[in-house]
Amino acid sequence: MASTDDNDVRVAMWSGPRNISTAMMRAFGSRPDTAVTDEPLYAHYLKVTGVAHPGRDQVLEAHESDWQKVAETLTGPIPDGRAIWYQKHMAHHLLPMIRRDWLDRLTHAFLIREPDAMLASLVKTFSGAGFADTGLEQQCEIFDRVADRLGRAPPVVLASDVLKKPRELLTALCEALRIPFLTEMLAWAPGPRATDGAWAPHWYAGVEASTGFEPYRSQRVVLPAALEPMLDECRPWYEKLYSLRLRV
């Protein structure tokens, strides 16, 4: 029977695109006390927006596309009687028609990446990507809602900080989430997972080959001039979250 203990923790990690979100899901999925769910609002996003992402038909067939049913599930009993439920979300999947009240039953965290590097990677995958595809506005909206309710800032994690110091950043993140850090989070077996979304064959080759967080590599990013306006649009949203990130 699934757990319904008052001490259960349901972590909603809101990420932008082209981040280390799947590696973070692997880290939490390596914990014996944690269940994981992969982008539960993705099917709804595809159904409503009509975007032609790879594997669209398979995703809609395999996953629930009614956001209300998804929200009910995510705030319900944790699978397999676990104490923690790590829910990996892409922030831009939280479309305007989705009510926000159910979010108050979750514990929230935010994963961000430097916008120039994020945009450079994003447009390689989606050449027509716009600001809405970054999810930054939704991240800030959820952050403000949570901060207002709690009276304190929820945790924000910068992806490059995790790659530089995975043990230290994950320890700080777990402390902020009020769960214990476990060393199992630092390494995992390669290969697919039953909990991976139906889109995994299109996107997860790198993480399926991984056994831990990749070492940080400094990159010099040069964006095309055409992307400068979008970068300027991203900066204030990113900088707000960046200024409140966890530091070690």
N, C-alpha and C positions, 0 to 999 in steps of 0.2 A: 504493500500500500504506500502511496506517495506521502511525503511528509507534509504536515500542516502546522508544525511547531511555530510558535510566535517568534522564535529566534532564527527562523529561516531567513536567508538573505537572497534576494533576487536582484542581481546586478545587471542593469542595462548600460552597456558600454556603447556610447554614440560616437561613431567614427566618420571621418570623411573618406573619400575614395583614394585608392592608390596609397594606402597606409599599411601598417603592419597588423591590421585588424585580425586576419586569419591566424597569424602567428600568436597573437594574444589569446585567441580562442584556444589554440593548441596548448598554451601555457596553463590556462585555467582548466582545460579538459584533462590535463595530466594529474590533476588533484583527485584523490580518491573520494573526497567529500563533495564534489562539484559536478553538476549536470551542465551541458552546454547546448545552446540553440543558435543556429546559423541564420541570420538575416530573416527573421520571421515575417517582416512586413514586405518582403521583396515581391511576392506573388501579387499582393494587392497593388503595389506600385506599378508592376507591369500591366496588370489588368486595366487600371484606371488611366494610365498615361499612354498606353499603346506602344511604348518604345520597343524597338525590335532588337533586344539584347540577344546574344547567343544563347541558345537553349531555352528560349522563351516558352515554347509549347510544353517542353518537359517540366519546366518550373511550375507553370500553371496547372499541369496535371498532377504534380507530386505534392504541391504545397497549398495550404489554405489561403484563399484570396479575399476572404471576408475579414476586414480589419477588426470588427467587433468580436468575432470568434477568436481571432488571434490574441486580442487584448485579454479576453476572458481566460484563455489558456495561460498566458504569461503571468497573470496575477493569481493563478490557481495553484494547486498542489505541485510541488517540485517533482520532476520525474525520478523514478528509481529510489525514492526515499532519501535523496541527498539533502544536505543542509544548505547548500549554496547552488544557485542557478545563474550561470553566466550567459547572458543574452547579448549576442553580437548584433548590433544594429548599424546600418548605414543611415546617417541622419537625414539624408534627402528622401528616404523612403517614408518619412513622417509627413504625409501630404496634408494640405490645409483642411480637408473634410474629416480627418480623423480627430475625434474628441481627445482632449488631453487629460481629463480627470483621472483616468486609470494609471497615468504615469506616477501619481502620488503614492502608489502602492509599491513602487520599485525603488531601489537604491541606484543612483546614477553616477556615471563617470564618463569622461570625455577623452578621446584620443585624437590628437591633432598632428599635423605635419606642416613644415614650412611651405607656404603657398606657392612659391616659385617652383619648387621641386614637385609638389603635388600637381600643379597645372601642366608642367612639362610631361609628366607621366600620363596624366588624364587624357590629354589631347592625342597622345599616341594610340590610345585605346578607343576613344570616342572623339573623332575629329570635330564633331559639331557641338561639343560640350559647352555649356554656359555656366554662369554663376550659380544657378539653381542646382546644378549637378555637384557642387562642392559640399552642400549640406551645412555650410558655415552659419547661415542664418538660422536654421533649425537648431544647430548646436547651441548657439547663443540664446535662443528662445527657451530651450529646455533648461539651460544653465540658470537663467534668470528665474525661471519658475521654481526650480529646486532651491536656489539660494534664498529666495524670498520665503519659502516655506520653512526651511531649516534655520535661517538666520546665520548661515555660514556658507562658504563656497564649497561646492562638491569638487572632488578631485579631477584635475586636468593633467593628462600625461602627454608629453611631447615624444613622438616616436623615436627621434634621433637620440633622445636622452635614454630611452629604454635600450637601444642598441649599444650605446656607450657603456652603460652600467646596469645591465638587466637585473642583477640581484638587488642592488640598492633601490632602483626605481620600483620594482615589483614589491619589495618590502614596504616602501613608503605608500604605494597604492593599497596594499592589503591593510595597512594600518588605517588609512583614510576610510576604507570600506568596513573597518571593524571586523576583519576576519584575520586569522593567522596566516602568515607567510609560510609556504611549504617549499622545500628545495626541489620537489618534483616539478615545479613550474619552470625550471630552467632548462629542462631537456625532455624530449619525447621521442617515441619511435617514429620512423618514417612511414609514409603510406597514407591512404585515404582513411576516413572515419565514417561510420554509419550516420553520424550526426551532421556531416557535411551536406550542404544544400545540393539540389539537383544540378546546379550550375558548376559544381566543382570540376568536372572534366574540362571545362572551358577556361578556368581561371586558377586552379590550385596546383598546377604542376610543380611550381617552385616550393610551396609549403609542403607538398607531399614528399618531396625529396629531402626536406630539412629535418634536423634532429635537435634544433634549438634556434635561438635568435642569431641571425647573421651578424658578424662583427660590423661595427659602424665604418662606413667608408665616406670620406668627405667628397662631395661632388661640386663641380662648378657648373651652375645652371645658367644657360643663356636662353631666354625666352624670345620667340619671334616678336617683332614689334606689334603684330596684330593682337597679341595676348596681353600687352601692357595694360589696356583699360580694365580687363578682367582681374588682373593682378591688383590693380589699384582698388577695385571693388572688394576684393578679398581681404586686403590688409587690415582695415579697422576691426573687422569681425575676428580675424585671427589674432591680432595683437591684444584684443581684450582677453581672450582665453590664454594666450601665451603669457601674459603678465601675471596670471593666477595659477600657473602650472606648478606641479610638485617639483621641489628641488631637493637635491641631496648633496 
